[in-house]
Amino acid sequence: MVYNYLAKIGRYSEYNLPIAFFSYIAGGFISTIDRQIAAIAKDAKVHGSAITVAAFIKMTETHIEKQYTHKVLREIFGIDRQIMINDI
């Protein structure tokens, strides 16, 4: 993540704005994911997270009713650990 994506963001984006956050989305994560996210955030100086597909779907459903602002999305996805249902 740090070297292949965050450090080379210019390959994927033409904007000069800083990255708001990074996130992994997967069916599940190993028990050390929180430490890995924190280490990446520290190395890259960009906050990040991981979220399961189930939690991401729940977040999308909640968004229909709640309408997350950009600020709130940055707070959620920049939590520097796995996003849990109670975070959304």
GROMACS elastic network, one bead per residue, 0.5 to 0.9 nm:
[ bonds ]
;  ai    aj funct       b0    kb
    1     4     6  0.54770   500
    1     5     6  0.51615   500
    1     6     6  0.61208   500
    1     7     6  0.83246   500
    1    22     6  0.85601   500
    1    40     6  0.73543   500
    1    44     6  0.87844   500
    2     5     6  0.59828   500
    2     6     6  0.50145   500
    2     7     6  0.59597   500
    2     8     6  0.86288   500
    2    40     6  0.62775   500
    2    41     6  0.84259   500
    2    43     6  0.71408   500
    2    44     6  0.57169   500
    3     6     6  0.61857   500
    3     7     6  0.51622   500
    3     8     6  0.69824   500
    3    44     6  0.84958   500
    4     7     6  0.64883   500
    4     8     6  0.62192   500
    4     9     6  0.85209   500
    5     8     6  0.51856   500
    5     9     6  0.57183   500
    5    11     6  0.85289   500
    5    12     6  0.83804   500
    6     9     6  0.52912   500
    6    10     6  0.88835   500
    6    19     6  0.81256   500
    6    22     6  0.80369   500
    6    44     6  0.69812   500
    6    46     6  0.83160   500
    7    10     6  0.82114   500
    7    44     6  0.75948   500
    8    11     6  0.58689   500
    8    12     6  0.77187   500
    9    12     6  0.53418   500
    9    13     6  0.60698   500
    9    14     6  0.86160   500
    9    19     6  0.83474   500
   10    13     6  0.51777   500
   10    14     6  0.61769   500
   10    15     6  0.78709   500
   10    16     6  0.83809   500
   11    14     6  0.77423   500
   13    16     6  0.81811   500
   15    18     6  0.83308   500
   17    20     6  0.85656   500
   18    21     6  0.89914   500
   18    46     6  0.89076   500
   19    22     6  0.76400   500
   19    46     6  0.70570   500
   19    47     6  0.89243   500
   20    46     6  0.72250   500
   20    47     6  0.74420   500
   20    48     6  0.86127   500
   20    74     6  0.64164   500
   20    77     6  0.86903   500
   20    78     6  0.77300   500
   21    41     6  0.89245   500
   21    46     6  0.59076   500
   21    47     6  0.51056   500
   21    48     6  0.50056   500
   21    49     6  0.78405   500
   21    74     6  0.67127   500
   21    77     6  0.62988   500
   21    78     6  0.55039   500
   22    41     6  0.86055   500
   22    46     6  0.72575   500
   22    47     6  0.66384   500
   22    49     6  0.64312   500
   22    50     6  0.84304   500
   22    77     6  0.72044   500
   22    78     6  0.73980   500
   23    37     6  0.87162   500
   23    47     6  0.88566   500
   23    48     6  0.54043   500
   23    50     6  0.51359   500
   23    51     6  0.72455   500
   23    77     6  0.66497   500
   23    78     6  0.82182   500
   24    48     6  0.83818   500
   24    49     6  0.64773   500
   24    51     6  0.62420   500
   24    52     6  0.82394   500
   24    82     6  0.89284   500
   25    28     6  0.83385   500
   25    49     6  0.88074   500
   25    50     6  0.58586   500
   25    51     6  0.50508   500
   25    52     6  0.55788   500
   25    53     6  0.61333   500
   25    56     6  0.77943   500
   26    29     6  0.71403   500
   26    50     6  0.78559   500
   26    51     6  0.67182   500
   26    52     6  0.50611   500
   26    53     6  0.55660   500
   26    54     6  0.88710   500
   27    51     6  0.84622   500
   27    52     6  0.52331   500
   27    53     6  0.53039   500
   27    54     6  0.73675   500
   28    51     6  0.80811   500
   28    52     6  0.55568   500
   28    53     6  0.77392   500
   29    32     6  0.80309   500
   29    33     6  0.62676   500
   29    50     6  0.81859   500
   29    51     6  0.85969   500
   29    52     6  0.76548   500
   29    82     6  0.86342   500
   30    33     6  0.57337   500
   31    34     6  0.76059   500
   31    35     6  0.88688   500
   32    35     6  0.54945   500
   32    36     6  0.63283   500
   32    37     6  0.88068   500
   33    37     6  0.60594   500
   33    38     6  0.85323   500
   33    50     6  0.76702   500
   33    81     6  0.71698   500
   33    82     6  0.69214   500
   34    37     6  0.52059   500
   34    38     6  0.61964   500
   34    39     6  0.86259   500
   34    49     6  0.81156   500
   34    50     6  0.81756   500
   34    80     6  0.71974   500
   34    82     6  0.58462   500
   35    38     6  0.51225   500
   35    39     6  0.61248   500
   35    40     6  0.86640   500
   35    80     6  0.87357   500
   35    81     6  0.74031   500
   36    39     6  0.51078   500
   36    40     6  0.62179   500
   36    41     6  0.85965   500
   36    81     6  0.82248   500
   37    40     6  0.51760   500
   37    41     6  0.61172   500
   37    42     6  0.85787   500
   37    47     6  0.84659   500
   37    48     6  0.64610   500
   37    49     6  0.60826   500
   37    50     6  0.73887   500
   37    80     6  0.56792   500
   37    81     6  0.55914   500
   37    82     6  0.77607   500
   38    41     6  0.50962   500
   38    42     6  0.61412   500
   38    43     6  0.86550   500
   38    47     6  0.81068   500
   38    48     6  0.77662   500
   38    49     6  0.83918   500
   38    80     6  0.52375   500
   38    81     6  0.64221   500
   39    42     6  0.51013   500
   39    43     6  0.61481   500
   39    44     6  0.84747   500
   39    80     6  0.87800   500
   40    43     6  0.51204   500
   40    44     6  0.58254   500
   40    45     6  0.79246   500
   40    46     6  0.79441   500
   40    47     6  0.82470   500
   40    48     6  0.78777   500
   40    80     6  0.86983   500
   41    44     6  0.52692   500
   41    45     6  0.53609   500
   41    46     6  0.50550   500
   41    48     6  0.60424   500
   41    49     6  0.87488   500
   41    78     6  0.89280   500
   41    80     6  0.66137   500
   42    45     6  0.52137   500
   42    46     6  0.72393   500
   42    47     6  0.79128   500
   43    46     6  0.80597   500
   44    47     6  0.81296   500
   46    78     6  0.80367   500
   47    74     6  0.87748   500
   47    77     6  0.77167   500
   47    79     6  0.67576   500
   47    80     6  0.56885   500
   48    76     6  0.89319   500
   48    77     6  0.58178   500
   48    79     6  0.61334   500
   48    81     6  0.70794   500
   48    82     6  0.88215   500
   49    76     6  0.81665   500
   49    77     6  0.54511   500
   49    78     6  0.59661   500
   49    79     6  0.59307   500
   49    80     6  0.50624   500
   49    82     6  0.53559   500
   49    83     6  0.64563   500
   50    77     6  0.78469   500
   50    80     6  0.82438   500
   50    81     6  0.64273   500
   50    83     6  0.59913   500
   51    54     6  0.82004   500
   51    55     6  0.62936   500
   51    56     6  0.63278   500
   51    77     6  0.85537   500
   51    81     6  0.88738   500
   51    82     6  0.57123   500
   51    83     6  0.51471   500
   51    84     6  0.72356   500
   52    55     6  0.52044   500
   52    56     6  0.61284   500
   52    57     6  0.86045   500
   52    82     6  0.82729   500
   52    83     6  0.78572   500
   52    84     6  0.83413   500
   53    57     6  0.61129   500
   53    58     6  0.85682   500
   54    57     6  0.51936   500
   54    58     6  0.62626   500
   54    59     6  0.86260   500
   55    59     6  0.60473   500
   55    60     6  0.85706   500
   55    83     6  0.77453   500
   55    84     6  0.68727   500
   55    85     6  0.58746   500
   55    88     6  0.82770   500
   56    60     6  0.61762   500
   56    61     6  0.86393   500
   56    83     6  0.89715   500
   56    85     6  0.88640   500
   57    60     6  0.50210   500
   57    61     6  0.62409   500
   57    62     6  0.85805   500
   58    61     6  0.50639   500
   58    62     6  0.60991   500
   58    63     6  0.85266   500
   58    85     6  0.77153   500
   58    88     6  0.82480   500
   59    63     6  0.60412   500
   59    64     6  0.88436   500
   59    85     6  0.80209   500
   59    88     6  0.61154   500
   60    64     6  0.66850   500
   61    64     6  0.54674   500
   61    65     6  0.73521   500
   61    66     6  0.88817   500
   62    65     6  0.54752   500
   62    66     6  0.57961   500
   62    67     6  0.77134   500
   62    68     6  0.86509   500
   62    88     6  0.79720   500
   63    68     6  0.58771   500
   64    67     6  0.60123   500
   64    68     6  0.88185   500
   68    71     6  0.80170   500
   68    72     6  0.59341   500
   68    73     6  0.62796   500
   69    72     6  0.51894   500
   69    73     6  0.62212   500
   69    74     6  0.86272   500
   70    73     6  0.50498   500
   70    74     6  0.61510   500
   70    75     6  0.86132   500
   71    74     6  0.51718   500
   71    75     6  0.62901   500
   71    76     6  0.87526   500
   72    76     6  0.61320   500
   72    77     6  0.85244   500
   73    76     6  0.51063   500
   73    77     6  0.59236   500
   73    78     6  0.80116   500
   74    77     6  0.52894   500
   74    78     6  0.54710   500
   74    79     6  0.83108   500
   75    78     6  0.51526   500
   75    79     6  0.62119   500
   76    79     6  0.56202   500
   76    83     6  0.71836   500
   76    87     6  0.68486   500
   76    88     6  0.71119   500
   77    80     6  0.77451   500
   77    81     6  0.88027   500
   77    82     6  0.89176   500
   77    83     6  0.73616   500
   78    81     6  0.81420   500
   79    82     6  0.76265   500
   79    83     6  0.72697   500
   80    83     6  0.86405   500
   83    86     6  0.82258   500
   83    87     6  0.61272   500
   83    88     6  0.77085   500
   84    87     6  0.53023   500
   84    88     6  0.70957   500
   85    88     6  0.54968   500
